[in-house]
């Protein structure tokens, strides 16, 4: 059944390369989009069951909320802790742009120190491993034109944070001219207290927006844009791969007209011929899928270690993406093979033999 792979080895290789490239591009595009969302979501979920930000603002980077709310929020029954965070981006020495995170003192512990200590006074900063590597473990850095002393180096599993710097929120306030981008509230009992605590926080100020972090992530406009963009690009890649496979399969089937004619003359049914073709292309596409998955995993791992990207590129291939793409790929290949196979199987065997000759 699979002798045609060797007989038409050049077309087989072309189909394999086209399918592998199309599948790998979908894996990479979707995984990178998911990785960006996952990193930012993980950052928000760290000690944050509830997020509080300025009402009517579409992005946390533009939100400005008063840190004075931390004290009354901390006193609400069921609240374990409340933290203030400023998120921004700016030049760090020779690095043109990187993440800058201003945090209240009770959030410093979320950043695992590899060496040194946490900032103890104004003008001190801890830097992520990625930035420390790029700047060759500096003792001093300049953030947006202002000098800071490096008190320690930390490691974070979140690429955004590992490729940035963390400073006291009071220093970040002077850099970005805001009190806080958002407040993160951790609860003692997330299942029983969240609705009551959210209502209590909303009552403190009419100009704030209060949501659970899960609800915020699900409805965050920037995440929706990333998902839609990656899905559109992946769909284009999928469609182009489909066209390539249909074209190449048509050429291969046309080259095998003589073979199909002989089989038909021997009494082999149309259904059997079509079935054999579908089995062949399914095996071929599964090989392409395995190659694409391996290439994608390897590239995603390498991207995280490329110094130039500062750890900001991180991919995530979850089980849902894997099986959706597997099903779609097999279906795409079967349709691509089925159309020319059905056409060839329905032609009179004498015509097929003559055309093949």
Secondary structure, 3 states (H helix, E strand, C coil): CCHHHHHCHHHHHHHHHHHHHHHHHHHHHHHHHHHHHHHHHHHHHCCCCEEEEECCCCCHHHCCCCCCHHHHHHCCCCEEEEEEEEEEEEEECCEEEEEEEEECHHHHHHCEEEEECCCCCCCEEEEEHHHHHHCCCCCEEEECCEEEEEEEEEECCCHHHHCCEEEEHHHHHHHHCCCCCEEEEEECCHHHHHHHHHHHHHCCCCCEEEEEHHHHHHHCHHHHHHHHHHHHHHHHHHHHHHHHHHHHHHHHHHHCHHHHHHHHHCCCCHHHHHHHHHHHHHHHHHHHHHHHHHHHHHHHHHHHCCHHHCCCCCCCCCHHHHHHHHHHHHHHHHHHHHHHHHHHHCCCHHHHHHHHC
